[in-house]
């Protein structure tokens, strides 16, 4: 048998042996092992001290008016109001709703500028002006300087 303390296997056998609840076959195995293992022997001795102390312990008697005093304390305890019960979950929900409303109000895009109706002649003149500007920009700067009268 491997040492129950060192291998963490069959540790309950030591507890049951200490309490006197282990069956005969396993008890013989534990006794043989304890002859060679001082750790298990010390553990069983310490557990027997605990069991003996528990066997000698006697609980105090309950006073005759224990139940009456217990129920009186229960009745005196104020139950939480429904407002207190709802307050904790409502605060985060309300804060989240407020942030959403503020975000939507601040992020609403403005209306696009209105486009007035344009006459076809105005478009044609604008296109001609753009063409003229392009032609002026294509003229190299050196030619512009040499072509100027002095």
Buried (B, 14 or more C-beta within 10 A) or exposed (E): BEBBBEEEEBEEBBBBBBEEEBEEEBBEBBEEBBEEBEEBBEBBEEBBEEBEEEEEEEEEEEEEEEEEEEEEEEEEEEEEEEEEEEEEEEEEEEEEEEEEEEEEEEEEEEEEEEEEEEEEEEEEEEEEEEEEEEEEEEEEEEEEEEEEEE
